[in-house]
Structure formats: structure tokens, C-alpha cells
Amino acid sequence: MTTLLRQARRSGFSAGVASAAVLYVSTKTYFWRVFEETAEQLPGAEPRVAASAAAEASEPLFSGAAERAWAARRWNEAVDVVFKPAVEALARRNL
């Protein structure tokens, strides 16, 4: 009987967490959409740039091979720093 009650509580808790997460995300997106629409209607608001025009006007993040190599090296160093403890712990457990 207790296991059935625990399962019901866990299911209810999971359903509550999931519904709260969905409600939070939908409310957040709704508010941002309303804020954007309101900001566009204010006097002096700049016109919105289309997504395709913004994509054409953007520059590449790393323009040269040396910059890409530098960014890749820095990325790999950061990954090593972050995941080194986890890798060592897994290695100690022979996993």
C-alpha cells in the first residue's frame, strides 16, 4: 500500500513540476511578445530588421584560420578544465 501511495505522490509531483515549467515558459514568451509589440508602437521606436536581412549583414565570428585555431584551442582547454574531475572519477571506477 505504501508503494502505491509513493508512486501516486511521485506522479503527482512530476505532473505538477512539468505543468509549472510549461506555464512558466509560455508566460515568459507571451510577456516578451507583448513587450516587443508595445515597444514597436511607442513613438521613436526603430523599425524591426527582418531575420534574413540581419543574417546577410552579420559577419563571421572568426574570420581567419589563426583565429579559428585559437578559438578551438581555448575551447578545448575550457572543456578539459570543466570535465577533468568527472573524467578522473570515471577512470578511478574503471568506467
A tleap script that builds the chain and sets N, CA, C and O, in Angstrom:
source leaprc.protein.ff14SB
mol = sequence {
  NMET THR THR LEU LEU ARG GLN ALA ARG ARG
  SER GLY PHE SER ALA GLY VAL ALA SER ALA
  ALA VAL LEU TYR VAL SER THR LYS THR TYR
  PHE TRP ARG VAL PHE GLU GLU THR ALA GLU
  GLN LEU PRO GLY ALA GLU PRO ARG VAL ALA
  ALA SER ALA ALA ALA GLU ALA SER GLU PRO
  LEU PHE SER GLY ALA ALA GLU ARG ALA TRP
  ALA ALA ARG ARG TRP ASN GLU ALA VAL ASP
  VAL VAL PHE LYS PRO ALA VAL GLU ALA LEU
  ALA ARG ARG ASN CLEU
}
set mol.1.N position { 0.818 -1.196 0.000 }
set mol.1.CA position { 0.000 0.000 0.000 }
set mol.1.C position { 0.860 1.257 0.000 }
set mol.1.O position { 0.536 2.241 -0.665 }
set mol.2.N position { 1.941 1.217 0.740 }
set mol.2.CA position { 2.783 2.420 0.791 }
set mol.2.C position { 3.474 2.669 -0.544 }
set mol.2.O position { 3.677 3.822 -0.925 }
set mol.3.N position { 3.835 1.615 -1.254 }
set mol.3.CA position { 4.499 1.833 -2.534 }
set mol.3.C position { 3.538 2.447 -3.538 }
set mol.3.O position { 3.936 3.288 -4.343 }
set mol.4.N position { 2.288 2.038 -3.498 }
set mol.4.CA position { 1.292 2.622 -4.397 }
set mol.4.C position { 1.082 4.096 -4.052 }
set mol.4.O position { 0.941 4.933 -4.944 }
set mol.5.N position { 1.060 4.406 -2.764 }
set mol.5.CA position { 0.893 5.789 -2.334 }
set mol.5.C position { 2.111 6.627 -2.738 }
set mol.5.O position { 1.960 7.765 -3.184 }
set mol.6.N position { 3.312 6.070 -2.584 }
set mol.6.CA position { 4.518 6.787 -3.007 }
set mol.6.C position { 4.512 7.034 -4.501 }
set mol.6.O position { 4.872 8.117 -4.963 }
set mol.7.N position { 4.103 6.026 -5.254 }
set mol.7.CA position { 4.062 6.172 -6.707 }
set mol.7.C position { 3.073 7.261 -7.103 }
set mol.7.O position { 3.344 8.050 -8.007 }
set mol.8.N position { 1.934 7.306 -6.432 }
set mol.8.CA position { 0.944 8.348 -6.727 }
set mol.8.C position { 1.490 9.723 -6.381 }
set mol.8.O position { 1.272 10.681 -7.122 }
set mol.9.N position { 2.197 9.831 -5.264 }
set mol.9.CA position { 2.775 11.122 -4.878 }
set mol.9.C position { 3.837 11.555 -5.875 }
set mol.9.O position { 3.882 12.719 -6.273 }
set mol.10.N position { 4.685 10.628 -6.277 }
set mol.10.CA position { 5.721 10.956 -7.257 }
set mol.10.C position { 5.108 11.377 -8.586 }
set mol.10.O position { 5.566 12.331 -9.215 }
set mol.11.N position { 4.083 10.669 -9.005 }
set mol.11.CA position { 3.423 11.020 -10.265 }
set mol.11.C position { 2.790 12.403 -10.176 }
set mol.11.O position { 2.888 13.203 -11.106 }
set mol.12.N position { 2.143 12.675 -9.050 }
set mol.12.CA position { 1.543 13.991 -8.862 }
set mol.12.C position { 2.580 15.094 -8.816 }
set mol.12.O position { 2.383 16.164 -9.391 }
set mol.13.N position { 3.687 14.834 -8.134 }
set mol.13.CA position { 4.760 15.816 -8.067 }
set mol.13.C position { 5.347 16.059 -9.448 }
set mol.13.O position { 5.581 17.207 -9.828 }
set mol.14.N position { 5.588 14.991 -10.203 }
set mol.14.CA position { 6.150 15.133 -11.550 }
set mol.14.C position { 5.202 15.903 -12.456 }
set mol.14.O position { 5.630 16.768 -13.220 }
set mol.15.N position { 3.924 15.591 -12.372 }
set mol.15.CA position { 2.944 16.305 -13.193 }
set mol.15.C position { 2.889 17.781 -12.807 }
set mol.15.O position { 2.755 18.644 -13.675 }
set mol.16.N position { 2.990 18.070 -11.528 }
set mol.16.CA position { 2.976 19.457 -11.073 }
set mol.16.C position { 4.195 20.222 -11.545 }
set mol.16.O position { 4.081 21.366 -11.984 }
set mol.17.N position { 5.367 19.597 -11.458 }
set mol.17.CA position { 6.592 20.249 -11.915 }
set mol.17.C position { 6.538 20.496 -13.419 }
set mol.17.O position { 6.906 21.572 -13.889 }
set mol.18.N position { 6.080 19.502 -14.168 }
set mol.18.CA position { 6.001 19.654 -15.619 }
set mol.18.C position { 5.017 20.755 -16.007 }
set mol.18.O position { 5.305 21.574 -16.879 }
set mol.19.N position { 3.851 20.768 -15.352 }
set mol.19.CA position { 2.877 21.809 -15.701 }
set mol.19.C position { 3.362 23.195 -15.289 }
set mol.19.O position { 3.090 24.176 -15.982 }
set mol.20.N position { 4.074 23.287 -14.173 }
set mol.20.CA position { 4.624 24.580 -13.765 }
set mol.20.C position { 5.688 25.050 -14.755 }
set mol.20.O position { 5.760 26.239 -15.065 }
set mol.21.N position { 6.508 24.135 -15.250 }
set mol.21.CA position { 7.538 24.508 -16.223 }
set mol.21.C position { 6.905 24.997 -17.522 }
set mol.21.O position { 7.337 26.000 -18.091 }
set mol.22.N position { 5.884 24.288 -17.984 }
set mol.22.CA position { 5.200 24.698 -19.212 }
set mol.22.C position { 4.536 26.059 -19.015 }
set mol.22.O position { 4.602 26.916 -19.896 }
set mol.23.N position { 3.908 26.256 -17.883 }
set mol.23.CA position { 3.259 27.531 -17.603 }
set mol.23.C position { 4.282 28.665 -17.544 }
set mol.23.O position { 4.028 29.756 -18.054 }
set mol.24.N position { 5.430 28.414 -16.926 }
set mol.24.CA position { 6.476 29.433 -16.824 }
set mol.24.C position { 6.985 29.833 -18.207 }
set mol.24.O position { 7.094 31.021 -18.512 }
set mol.25.N position { 7.297 28.845 -19.041 }
set mol.25.CA position { 7.845 29.144 -20.364 }
set mol.25.C position { 6.818 29.860 -21.234 }
set mol.25.O position { 7.150 30.827 -21.919 }
set mol.26.N position { 5.578 29.390 -21.208 }
set mol.26.CA position { 4.560 30.028 -22.045 }
set mol.26.C position { 4.278 31.453 -21.575 }
set mol.26.O position { 4.090 32.347 -22.401 }
set mol.27.N position { 4.247 31.675 -20.274 }
set mol.27.CA position { 4.026 33.029 -19.760 }
set mol.27.C position { 5.193 33.942 -20.121 }
set mol.27.O position { 4.988 35.097 -20.496 }
set mol.28.N position { 6.398 33.435 -20.008 }
set mol.28.CA position { 7.579 34.230 -20.338 }
set mol.28.C position { 7.570 34.634 -21.809 }
set mol.28.O position { 7.825 35.794 -22.134 }
set mol.29.N position { 7.281 33.692 -22.695 }
set mol.29.CA position { 7.252 34.024 -24.124 }
set mol.29.C position { 6.109 34.988 -24.437 }
set mol.29.O position { 6.261 35.888 -25.263 }
set mol.30.N position { 4.985 34.802 -23.788 }
set mol.30.CA position { 3.858 35.708 -24.005 }
set mol.30.C position { 4.220 37.137 -23.591 }
set mol.30.O position { 3.955 38.087 -24.327 }
set mol.31.N position { 4.829 37.283 -22.407 }
set mol.31.CA position { 5.213 38.621 -21.945 }
set mol.31.C position { 6.216 39.268 -22.880 }
set mol.31.O position { 6.095 40.454 -23.185 }
set mol.32.N position { 7.209 38.510 -23.345 }
set mol.32.CA position { 8.194 39.090 -24.256 }
set mol.32.C position { 7.546 39.535 -25.557 }
set mol.32.O position { 7.885 40.587 -26.100 }
set mol.33.N position { 6.609 38.728 -26.057 }
set mol.33.CA position { 5.928 39.102 -27.289 }
set mol.33.C position { 5.123 40.388 -27.085 }
set mol.33.O position { 5.150 41.274 -27.939 }
set mol.34.N position { 4.413 40.497 -25.970 }
set mol.34.CA position { 3.626 41.697 -25.686 }
set mol.34.C position { 4.542 42.903 -25.515 }
set mol.34.O position { 4.232 43.985 -26.013 }
set mol.35.N position { 5.661 42.735 -24.823 }
set mol.35.CA position { 6.595 43.843 -24.635 }
set mol.35.C position { 7.154 44.321 -25.970 }
set mol.35.O position { 7.280 45.525 -26.190 }
set mol.36.N position { 7.489 43.397 -26.857 }
set mol.36.CA position { 8.012 43.778 -28.173 }
set mol.36.C position { 6.967 44.534 -28.979 }
set mol.36.O position { 7.275 45.543 -29.614 }
set mol.37.N position { 5.730 44.046 -28.954 }
set mol.37.CA position { 4.667 44.722 -29.704 }
set mol.37.C position { 4.415 46.120 -29.152 }
set mol.37.O position { 4.188 47.063 -29.910 }
set mol.38.N position { 4.458 46.249 -27.832 }
set mol.38.CA position { 4.242 47.553 -27.210 }
set mol.38.C position { 5.391 48.499 -27.536 }
set mol.38.O position { 5.169 49.678 -27.814 }
set mol.39.N position { 6.616 47.986 -27.503 }
set mol.39.CA position { 7.778 48.826 -27.804 }
set mol.39.C position { 7.748 49.311 -29.243 }
set mol.39.O position { 8.189 50.425 -29.525 }
set mol.40.N position { 7.234 48.495 -30.161 }
set mol.40.CA position { 7.150 48.905 -31.563 }
set mol.40.C position { 6.138 50.026 -31.752 }
set mol.40.O position { 6.282 50.832 -32.671 }
set mol.41.N position { 5.126 50.095 -30.908 }
set mol.41.CA position { 4.089 51.106 -31.052 }
set mol.41.C position { 4.462 52.432 -30.408 }
set mol.41.O position { 3.803 53.442 -30.656 }
set mol.42.N position { 5.504 52.449 -29.586 }
set mol.42.CA position { 5.911 53.682 -28.928 }
set mol.42.C position { 6.506 54.649 -29.943 }
set mol.42.O position { 7.110 54.220 -30.925 }
set mol.43.N position { 6.341 55.949 -29.717 }
set mol.43.CA position { 6.937 56.908 -30.643 }
set mol.43.C position { 8.461 56.854 -30.554 }
set mol.43.O position { 9.036 56.733 -29.472 }
set mol.44.N position { 9.093 56.948 -31.713 }
set mol.44.CA position { 10.548 56.921 -31.773 }
set mol.44.C position { 11.137 55.524 -31.805 }
set mol.44.O position { 12.355 55.364 -31.737 }
set mol.45.N position { 10.290 54.511 -31.908 }
set mol.45.CA position { 10.800 53.145 -31.943 }
set mol.45.C position { 11.434 52.870 -33.298 }
set mol.45.O position { 10.919 53.288 -34.336 }
set mol.46.N position { 12.550 52.168 -33.274 }
set mol.46.CA position { 13.224 51.830 -34.520 }
set mol.46.C position { 12.494 50.679 -35.209 }
set mol.46.O position { 11.981 49.783 -34.539 }
set mol.47.N position { 12.445 50.694 -36.529 }
set mol.47.CA position { 11.768 49.600 -37.224 }
set mol.47.C position { 12.540 48.299 -37.049 }
set mol.47.O position { 13.764 48.281 -36.921 }
set mol.48.N position { 11.783 47.226 -37.048 }
set mol.48.CA position { 12.367 45.906 -36.883 }
set mol.48.C position { 13.083 45.481 -38.150 }
set mol.48.O position { 12.598 45.727 -39.254 }
set mol.49.N position { 14.251 44.837 -37.992 }
set mol.49.CA position { 15.002 44.321 -39.125 }
set mol.49.C position { 14.593 42.880 -39.340 }
set mol.49.O position { 14.520 42.106 -38.385 }
set mol.50.N position { 14.326 42.512 -40.574 }
set mol.50.CA position { 13.941 41.137 -40.877 }
set mol.50.C position { 15.087 40.197 -40.552 }
set mol.50.O position { 16.252 40.587 -40.630 }
set mol.51.N position { 14.768 38.962 -40.187 }
set mol.51.CA position { 15.784 37.990 -39.786 }
set mol.51.C position { 16.727 37.667 -40.946 }
set mol.51.O position { 17.924 37.479 -40.732 }
set mol.52.N position { 16.201 37.601 -42.167 }
set mol.52.CA position { 17.064 37.282 -43.299 }
set mol.52.C position { 18.038 38.425 -43.591 }
set mol.52.O position { 19.191 38.181 -43.948 }
set mol.53.N position { 17.581 39.670 -43.441 }
set mol.53.CA position { 18.459 40.811 -43.666 }
set mol.53.C position { 19.539 40.869 -42.587 }
set mol.53.O position { 20.686 41.216 -42.871 }
set mol.54.N position { 19.178 40.534 -41.365 }
set mol.54.CA position { 20.162 40.536 -40.281 }
set mol.54.C position { 21.196 39.441 -40.507 }
set mol.54.O position { 22.376 39.636 -40.214 }
set mol.55.N position { 20.771 38.296 -41.023 }
set mol.55.CA position { 21.708 37.199 -41.277 }
set mol.55.C position { 22.681 37.559 -42.393 }
set mol.55.O position { 23.852 37.186 -42.335 }
set mol.56.N position { 22.209 38.282 -43.413 }
set mol.56.CA position { 23.086 38.677 -44.510 }
set mol.56.C position { 24.090 39.726 -44.057 }
set mol.56.O position { 25.220 39.750 -44.546 }
set mol.57.N position { 23.696 40.591 -43.133 }
set mol.57.CA position { 24.565 41.673 -42.700 }
set mol.57.C position { 25.581 41.221 -41.655 }
set mol.57.O position { 26.541 41.942 -41.382 }
set mol.58.N position { 25.388 40.045 -41.068 }
set mol.58.CA position { 26.289 39.615 -39.999 }
set mol.58.C position { 27.631 39.163 -40.562 }
set mol.58.O position { 27.720 38.667 -41.685 }
set mol.59.N position { 28.660 39.345 -39.763 }
set mol.59.CA position { 29.996 38.935 -40.146 }
set mol.59.C position { 30.291 37.564 -39.544 }
set mol.59.O position { 29.662 37.171 -38.561 }
set mol.60.N position { 31.231 36.845 -40.118 }
set mol.60.CA position { 31.610 35.583 -39.493 }
set mol.60.C position { 32.277 35.855 -38.147 }
set mol.60.O position { 32.937 36.880 -37.968 }
set mol.61.N position { 32.105 34.951 -37.224 }
set mol.61.CA position { 32.635 35.143 -35.889 }
set mol.61.C position { 34.156 35.144 -35.881 }
set mol.61.O position { 34.779 35.995 -35.247 }
set mol.62.N position { 34.754 34.184 -36.592 }
set mol.62.CA position { 36.207 34.110 -36.702 }
set mol.62.C position { 36.556 34.152 -38.177 }
set mol.62.O position { 36.183 33.261 -38.940 }
set mol.63.N position { 37.271 35.186 -38.571 }
set mol.63.CA position { 37.492 35.393 -39.993 }
set mol.63.C position { 38.702 34.645 -40.534 }
set mol.63.O position { 38.698 34.237 -41.696 }
set mol.64.N position { 39.719 34.458 -39.737 }
set mol.64.CA position { 40.934 33.837 -40.253 }
set mol.64.C position { 41.180 32.466 -39.660 }
set mol.64.O position { 40.577 32.088 -38.656 }
set mol.65.N position { 42.079 31.726 -40.298 }
set mol.65.CA position { 42.408 30.385 -39.823 }
set mol.65.C position { 43.090 30.447 -38.461 }
set mol.65.O position { 42.875 29.580 -37.614 }
set mol.66.N position { 43.912 31.473 -38.252 }
set mol.66.CA position { 44.600 31.606 -36.967 }
set mol.66.C position { 43.609 31.876 -35.839 }
set mol.66.O position { 43.764 31.351 -34.737 }
set mol.67.N position { 42.591 32.692 -36.111 }
set mol.67.CA position { 41.575 32.974 -35.097 }
set mol.67.C position { 40.751 31.730 -34.785 }
set mol.67.O position { 40.425 31.478 -33.625 }
set mol.68.N position { 40.414 30.956 -35.808 }
set mol.68.CA position { 39.661 29.724 -35.581 }
set mol.68.C position { 40.481 28.725 -34.771 }
set mol.68.O position { 39.951 28.059 -33.882 }
set mol.69.N position { 41.773 28.621 -35.077 }
set mol.69.CA position { 42.647 27.706 -34.335 }
set mol.69.C position { 42.763 28.151 -32.881 }
set mol.69.O position { 42.729 27.324 -31.970 }
set mol.70.N position { 42.900 29.464 -32.664 }
set mol.70.CA position { 42.983 29.988 -31.307 }
set mol.70.C position { 41.698 29.686 -30.533 }
set mol.70.O position { 41.753 29.254 -29.381 }
set mol.71.N position { 40.541 29.914 -31.166 }
set mol.71.CA position { 39.258 29.662 -30.512 }
set mol.71.C position { 39.087 28.176 -30.205 }
set mol.71.O position { 38.592 27.821 -29.135 }
set mol.72.N position { 39.488 27.309 -31.125 }
set mol.72.CA position { 39.374 25.872 -30.894 }
set mol.72.C position { 40.267 25.442 -29.740 }
set mol.72.O position { 39.867 24.623 -28.912 }
set mol.73.N position { 41.471 25.990 -29.685 }
set mol.73.CA position { 42.390 25.640 -28.609 }
set mol.73.C position { 41.839 26.102 -27.263 }
set mol.73.O position { 41.889 25.359 -26.283 }
set mol.74.N position { 41.312 27.325 -27.211 }
set mol.74.CA position { 40.732 27.841 -25.958 }
set mol.74.C position { 39.512 27.024 -25.538 }
set mol.74.O position { 39.323 26.753 -24.353 }
set mol.75.N position { 38.688 26.634 -26.507 }
set mol.75.CA position { 37.509 25.820 -26.226 }
set mol.75.C position { 37.935 24.487 -25.622 }
set mol.75.O position { 37.375 24.051 -24.616 }
set mol.76.N position { 38.924 23.840 -26.232 }
set mol.76.CA position { 39.384 22.551 -25.739 }
set mol.76.C position { 39.990 22.664 -24.340 }
set mol.76.O position { 39.806 21.773 -23.510 }
set mol.77.N position { 40.703 23.741 -24.078 }
set mol.77.CA position { 41.260 23.949 -22.748 }
set mol.77.C position { 40.144 24.122 -21.721 }
set mol.77.O position { 40.231 23.587 -20.615 }
set mol.78.N position { 39.103 24.860 -22.076 }
set mol.78.CA position { 37.991 25.071 -21.156 }
set mol.78.C position { 37.252 23.767 -20.887 }
set mol.78.O position { 36.860 23.499 -19.751 }
set mol.79.N position { 37.061 22.960 -21.915 }
set mol.79.CA position { 36.398 21.668 -21.735 }
set mol.79.C position { 37.236 20.768 -20.839 }
set mol.79.O position { 36.698 20.057 -19.990 }
set mol.80.N position { 38.551 20.796 -21.027 }
set mol.80.CA position { 39.428 19.995 -20.181 }
set mol.80.C position { 39.325 20.423 -18.722 }
set mol.80.O position { 39.278 19.574 -17.832 }
set mol.81.N position { 39.290 21.717 -18.470 }
set mol.81.CA position { 39.196 22.206 -17.103 }
set mol.81.C position { 37.865 21.808 -16.471 }
set mol.81.O position { 37.825 21.405 -15.308 }
set mol.82.N position { 36.790 21.918 -17.223 }
set mol.82.CA position { 35.469 21.656 -16.673 }
set mol.82.C position { 35.249 20.170 -16.427 }
set mol.82.O position { 34.745 19.786 -15.371 }
set mol.83.N position { 35.620 19.330 -17.391 }
set mol.83.CA position { 35.279 17.916 -17.302 }
set mol.83.C position { 36.392 17.027 -16.762 }
set mol.83.O position { 36.198 15.818 -16.635 }
set mol.84.N position { 37.544 17.592 -16.442 }
set mol.84.CA position { 38.653 16.779 -15.950 }
set mol.84.C position { 38.293 16.028 -14.663 }
set mol.84.O position { 38.595 14.838 -14.570 }
set mol.85.N position { 37.661 16.664 -13.666 }
set mol.85.CA position { 37.300 15.918 -12.458 }
set mol.85.C position { 36.339 14.759 -12.737 }
set mol.85.O position { 36.466 13.692 -12.137 }
set mol.86.N position { 35.400 14.959 -13.625 }
set mol.86.CA position { 34.450 13.885 -13.947 }
set mol.86.C position { 35.153 12.734 -14.657 }
set mol.86.O position { 34.874 11.569 -14.376 }
set mol.87.N position { 36.054 13.051 -15.566 }
set mol.87.CA position { 36.779 12.006 -16.289 }
set mol.87.C position { 37.671 11.228 -15.330 }
set mol.87.O position { 37.758 10.004 -15.423 }
set mol.88.N position { 38.331 11.923 -14.412 }
set mol.88.CA position { 39.179 11.228 -13.449 }
set mol.88.C position { 38.361 10.338 -12.531 }
set mol.88.O position { 38.793 9.232 -12.204 }
set mol.89.N position { 37.177 10.801 -12.104 }
set mol.89.CA position { 36.326 9.985 -11.246 }
set mol.89.C position { 35.847 8.735 -11.974 }
set mol.89.O position { 35.798 7.653 -11.388 }
set mol.90.N position { 35.495 8.878 -13.240 }
set mol.90.CA position { 35.075 7.711 -14.020 }
set mol.90.C position { 36.234 6.764 -14.251 }
set mol.90.O position { 36.043 5.548 -14.255 }
set mol.91.N position { 37.437 7.296 -14.445 }
set mol.91.CA position { 38.608 6.458 -14.652 }
set mol.91.C position { 38.933 5.664 -13.383 }
set mol.91.O position { 39.333 4.503 -13.465 }
set mol.92.N position { 38.763 6.280 -12.223 }
set mol.92.CA position { 39.013 5.553 -10.968 }
set mol.92.C position { 38.056 4.389 -10.798 }
set mol.92.O position { 38.411 3.377 -10.195 }
set mol.93.N position { 36.846 4.519 -11.324 }
set mol.93.CA position { 35.839 3.459 -11.217 }
set mol.93.C position { 35.919 2.476 -12.395 }
set mol.93.O position { 35.105 1.559 -12.497 }
set mol.94.N position { 36.882 2.670 -13.262 }
set mol.94.CA position { 37.065 1.821 -14.444 }
set mol.94.C position { 35.841 1.841 -15.361 }
set mol.94.O position { 35.437 0.812 -15.904 }
set mol.95.N position { 35.269 3.012 -15.519 }
set mol.95.CA position { 34.091 3.144 -16.404 }
set mol.95.C position { 34.468 3.810 -17.703 }
set mol.95.O position { 33.614 4.005 -18.568 }
savepdb mol mol.pdb
quit
